[in-house]
Amino acid sequence: MHSHRQEPELPASSGQPAARASLTAANDSSPDPYRTPRQHSDSSGQVSGDDDGCFRPSMARYGVLTFFCLAATISYVQRNSVGVAESSIRRDLGLTEWQSGMMMSAFFLTYALLQLPSAWLSTRLGSRAALSLFSAVWSVLTGLMAVAQGAVSLIAARLGMGAAQAGVFPAATQSIAVWFPKTRRGFASGALGSFMSVGGFVGAMLTGVLIVQVGWRMLFVIYAVPGVLWAVAFYLWFRNDPAEHSAVNSAELALIRGPQLVSSADQSPPTPHEVAGAGNAMSTPWAAMLSSRAIWAIGGQQFFRAAGQIFFASWFATYLQQTRNVSIPSAGFMTALPVLAIAAGSMVGGSFTDWVYQRSGSLWLARQGVGAGSLVVCALLIVPAYFVANPMVAVALISCGSFAAAFAGPCAYAITIDLGGRHVSSVFAFMNMCGNIGATLFPLAVPPLVKAVGSWDSVLFLFAGIYVAAAMCWVLFDSKRSIA
């Protein structure tokens, strides 16, 4: 996850706490501020340091990003594997299709409803403790699915998994806010979004192989182990505040906390103790946030984008079989192509929005412009697929559209950090909650639509229309005002 691009070494911000002042001030004996000793706090709060005379920023922030990307992969492997294993579970336990559907949907119910409470808890505990706890809990519950004896125990485990995973991305986003400079938040957000898709793809492919070899019960035991190991390793290595991490030198800290390309004091970057320090949680101004056009616009674009993306995990394979007469194995392969395109688009889109911001200095262009433009391009690529007879060409067009639409994901993540102020995790949680509501409703809307018009072809126009609606939400968004 290391970037090969040389980041500019920015001078330190003057707005840091007094205990960290020596990290950002020039050494009296040297004209170069990056020759100041690296300093960090030990567990007792005492500041220590070693005069490493380091000019080049260390790379600990990319270690943090690697941990987050692993968490995204593990969580999506665990949550999505049940879809592939469903038929085996249903047969062994004698479940009805309705009970299986309840088991799969249970995760998303608690996942959506607990976005905001988990964001509050993440702010209260700090990302280090919260993410370690969340990962351990959802992984243990994944393992407990191996001993389920019926629908009730399976649904209970899935409800618990959704509740525990609800906090992973709000907590990760609040840490990106304090570990990455504004000019690299798009890249970090894009990488996080990309590895969600990687986890979904790996989970589907790996489950299909393992379930034949070891059975579905041992499968869930195997899937539980990486999450527990991740929780232990993350707690031991991560720190909420970059200044407290022994791998962060003074140059990297100056780069992270350097001057931002914004003019409004409302948009100054939050400090770790404002968004991620234990015991420093502040009351979220819900009245002000919920009366803001910006918060509803950012929630609206996530609602429609998530509804569009869930198409591939729900009805896309059926759509291909009904309209293109492809076989089930071919439909499975074709369904994977747009998912991989989303993963690639998230990574490229994150770097692209950073590049636009660095070149223009405009949040409007880098976030709002890129977000809206990419979604319009997606819709323009999807519609021609309706008129193409060759199924592979049609899927290629849809995949290109998905690649373009994925550019909007890092823009959305980054804008919650850029403009969320001291309430990043709450703003992100609200946006993610809206997305999961969209992902829940879209699969339910497809069957009535198909029945009403008598054709599966109409689904493709609904799919394109959803992305146009998401683009309109970006147009309504005001990137010059703090969301919070």
N, C-alpha and C positions, 0 to 999 in steps of 0.2 A: 504493500500500500504506500510505498515511498514515492514521493514526487521527484521527478528528475529535473524539474524546473527550479532554477536558483531563485529563491525568494529575496526580495530586497531587504536589507538590514535597516530597519526603521529605528529612529531614535525613540527612547522610552517616553511614555506619557507622563505628564507631571501630576496627574491626579491620583496617584497610588497612595495607600496608607503609609503612615510614617515609618512603620516597622519595615517596609520594603523600600524606603527612599533611596538607600544606598545602592539598590539594584538598578535604579534608573538614572542616577546622577553620575556625572563624569568624575573619574578619579582625579583628585587634586594633583597627583604626581604624573598623570598621563593625559594627553589631549584626547585620547580615544575613550569614549564611555564604555566600550565593550571590553576594556582591559580591567574593569572593576572586578573584584573577586566574585565568584559564584557563591551565593548565600542561600541557605534554606533553613527552615525551622525543624528542629527535632521534636519528638513527642512532648517534651516539656515546654515547648514554645520558645526556647532559646535559639537565637540566630547564630549559625555557624557558617563557615565558608572555607574555600581553599582558593588561593590565588592562581587560577589556571590560566589567566591571561588569554582567554578564548576570544577570538575574533568572529568565528563562524558559529551561527546558531546550532545548537544541538537539535536532535530529531525526535525528542520524546513525544511531541504532539502526534506524530505518525504512529507511534506505539499505541497511544490512546485510540486513534482511529482504527487501528488493526483490531483492538479489543472490541470496539463497537461493531465492526463489520462481522467479526466472528459471532457476536451475540445475535446479530440479525440473521445470520445463516442458521445458527443452531435453533433459534426460535421458530423460524419458518419451516425448517425440516420437521420439527416436532409437531407444529400445528397442522401442516398439510399432509403429513404421512397417513393420517387416518382415512383420507379419501381413497387412497389406493388400497388400503387394508379393509375397507368397509365390507366388501362382499364376503371376505373370509370371516370377519368378526360376526357378521349377521348370520352366516351359516352355522358357525360353531355354537353361538349362544341362542339360536332360534329367535332372533329378533325380527320384527316386521320392518318393512321399508320406512314406515312412518317413524318408528323408534330410531332407526339408523339416521334418518334425517334430523331428528331432534338431537341426537348425539353430536352430529357435525355442526349444527347451528348453535348449540349451547355455548361453544367457545366464543363466538362473535357477539353473543348477547352480553356477557359480562365484560368482554373486551371493550365494547362500545360504552357501556354504562359506567365503567370505572376509570375511564380516561382522566377525568377531572380529579377524582379523589386520589388516584395514584400519582398525578402530577403534584398535588399538595404534599403527599407523603415524600415524594422525591425531593422537593424543596426543603422539607422539614429535616429529613435525615441526611441529605447530601447524596450525590450520585454514587459515591463509593459504597456506602452501606446499602442504599436502596437497590441498586442494580445487582449487587451480590445476593441480597435477600430474594429479589424477584426471580433471578435465575435459578437459585437453589430450590425455591418452592415450585416453580412450574416444571422443573426437571424431575423432582420427586413425584409430582402428580402424573407426569408422563409415565414414569416407571410403575406407578400404582395401577395404571390401566392394564398392566399385564396380569393382575390378579382379579380383574372384574369378573363378576358372575352373572351380570344381566344389564339391562338398560339403565337402571337407576344408578348403579355404581359407575358406569361409563359416562353418563350425563353429568354426574357430580364431579368426576375428574376433569371433564372438559370445561365445566363451569369454573372450576378452580384454576385451570390453566389459563383461561381467558382473563380472569381477574389478575393473575400474577403477571402475565405478559402485557397487560394494559399500560404498565409503567415504564417499559423498557425504552421506548422511543422518546417520550417526554424527558426522561432522565438523560438519555444520550444527547438530546438536542440542547439541554441546558448546559451540558459539559462542553459541547462544541462551542457554545457562546463564550466560554472562558478559556478554552484551550487553543482557539484558532483566531487569527486576525480576520477582519471583515473581508479582506481580499481573497481569503481561501475558504470561506464558509460554504460557498457553493460547491467546491470540490469535495469537502468533507461530507456535506449533505448528499451529494450525488453518489459518493461511494457507499454511504449507508443505505440509500435507496436501492442501489444496484445489487448489494448483497442480500437484500430481502428477496429479490427475484432469483438470485443464485440459490438461496436456501430452498425456495419453492421448487425450483427445477431439480436440484440435487435430491430433495426429499422424495419427489415423485419417482425419479429414476432409481434411487437406491432402495426405496421401499419395495418396488417391483421385483428387485433381485433378492433382497434379504428375506422377504416373506416366504419365498419358495424354499429357501435354504434352512431357515430357523423357525418359521412360524410367526404369527402376529404377536403372541405373548412375549417371546424373547426379543422380538423386534423393538418393543417399547422399552424393555430393560436396557438394550444397547443404546437407544436414543437418549435415555436419561443421563447416561454417564458424562458426555461432553459438557452438558450444562452445569453439572455439579463441579466438575474440574474447572470450568471457566469461572464460576463464582469464587472459588478459592483463590485462583491465580489473580483475578481482577482485584479482589480485596487486598491482597498482599502487595500488588504493584501500583495500583492507581492512587492518585491523590486528587481531591476536589480542587485544590489550588495549585497551579503549576509552580508557584514559588516554593512549595513545600516538597517538590519532587527532586530527589537527588540527581536524576538524569537531566534536569533542565539547567542549562547554564544561563548566565546573565544576558547573553545575546539573544537566546531564544525567548526569554521572558520579555525582553524589550520589544522583540518582533511581535509577540502575541498581544502585548498591551500597548503597542505603538499608536501614534495618532491615526484617527479614522478619517476617511474621506467624506465627512458629513459636516453640516454647518449648524444643525440644531442641537442644543444641549440635551433635548429630550432623547436623542438617539445615541448618546454616549454609551460605550460598551459597559455592561454591568460587571461588577467585580465578583469574584467567586463567593465572597461572603454575602453578596446581595442575592444571588440566585442558587448557590449550591453549598452554602455553609450550614452545617448542623446548628440548629438553634437560632438561625437567623431568618426563618421564614416570615414573610410579611403578609398582611391581609391583602388578598387579591381584590382589586376594585371592580367587582363584577358589574355593578350598575353602569359604570363608565364604559366598560368593555362591551357590554351587550347593547349599549345604545350607540355604538360606533359602527358606521358603515363599513369600515375596514375589516372588522372582525367577522362580519357576516359575509363579506365578499371573499375573504380568504377561506372561510368555512364552506361557502358555496362552491368555489372552484374545486375544493377537495371532495365535496359530496359528488360532483359530477365526474371528476377524474377517477375516483375509486369505483364508481358505478361502471365506468367504461372498462377499467382494468379487470374487474371481477367477471366480465364477459368471458375471458379466457379460462377462468377456473370453474365456470358454471356451464354455459350453454354453447360455447364455441364449437366443441367437438360435435355436438348434436346438430348444430347449424350446418356444419360441413357435410355431415352424413345426409341430412335432409335436402340440402340444396345442390350439393356437388356429387352426391352418390359415391363418396369415398368410403373405404373400409374402416373398421374400428382402429386397427393398427396405424393406418395412414392418418386418420384423424388425430390420433395421439401424437404422432410425429409433427404434424402441421400445427397442432395447438402449442407445441413447445417453441416454435419459431418466433411468434410474437412475444412470448415471455422472455426469450433470450434477447430480443430486440429492445425490450424495456430495460433489461439489465445494462446493456451497452449504452442505451440512450441516457440513462441516469448518470452513468460515469462521465460520458462526454458532455452532457448538458451541464453538469456541475462545474467542470472546468471552463465551459463556454461562458456561463453567466459570470464567473470570476473574471475572465478575460475582458468581457464587455465592461464590467465595472471598473477594472483597472485602467482601461483605455478611455472611458468616458467620464468616470467619477459620478455617474448617474445611477441611483438606485432604481429610478423609474424605468430606464432603458434596460438595465441588467436583469431586473426581476420581473417587473410588470410587462415590459416589451417582449422579452424573451418568452415569458410564460404564455401570454396571449398569442403571440405569433406562432409558437410551436404547436399549440392546440388547433389553430386554424389550418396549418399545414397538414396536421393529422386528418382532419375532416376532409380536406381536399384530396387526400390519397385514398381514403376509405371508399368514398362514393364511386370512383371508377371501378373498384373491385366488383361492384354489382353487375357491371356490363361485361366482365371478362369470363369467358367460358372455361378456360383452363384453371383448375383448382389451385395448382402451385403458383401460377402467376397472380391469382387473386389473393392468396395468402401472403405472397411476397409484397404486394401493395399494402395490405393490412399491416404487415410487419414493419414496413417502412413508416407507415403512419404511427404505429406504436412507438417506434424509435424516436420520431419527432415529438410525440406527446410526452415522452419520458423526460424531455428537457424541462418541462414545467414542474416536475417533482422537486429537484434541487432548489428551484426558484421559490417554491412554497416553503420548504424547510428553512431556507436561508432567510426569507423575509420575516418569519416568526422570530428569528434570532435578531435580525437587524432592527426591527421595530417593536419587539416585544418588551423592550426595556428590562425592568427587574422582575418581570413575570413571564419569562420565556416559556417555562414548562407548562404554565396554565394556558397560555395562548396556543401552544402547540397541541396540547391535549384537547382543547376545544376544536381545533381544526381536524385533528385525527378522529375525534368522535363523530363529526359531521361526515367524514369519509367513510367510516364504518356503517353509518346509517345508510348512505348511498349504496354501499356494497351489499347491504342486507336487502334493500328494496328492489334493486335492479333484477336479480334472478326471479323475484316474485312477479315482476311486471311483464316478463317476456311471455309466459304461457297465455295470459289473457289477450295480449296484443296479437299473437299468432292466431289465436282462435277467432278474434274479431275480424282480421283481414284475410284469414284463410291461407296464409303463406309465410314461410320462414324468411323469405327475402326481405320482408319489412324490418326484420331485426337489424339488418345492416344499416338502414337509414336511421333507426333509433340510435344505434351505436355512434354514427357520425354526428347526429344531432346533440348527443350528450356532450361531445367534445366542443361543439360550437357554444353550448351553454356555459361550459367551463371557461372558455375564452372570454365570454361576455362578463363573467364575474371578475376576471383579471382587469378588464377595461374599467369596471366600476370601482376597483380598488384604488385607494389614495396612498401611494407609497411615500408621501412626504409627511405623513402624520404618524405618530406612535400609535400602535394598535392598542396598547395599554394606557 
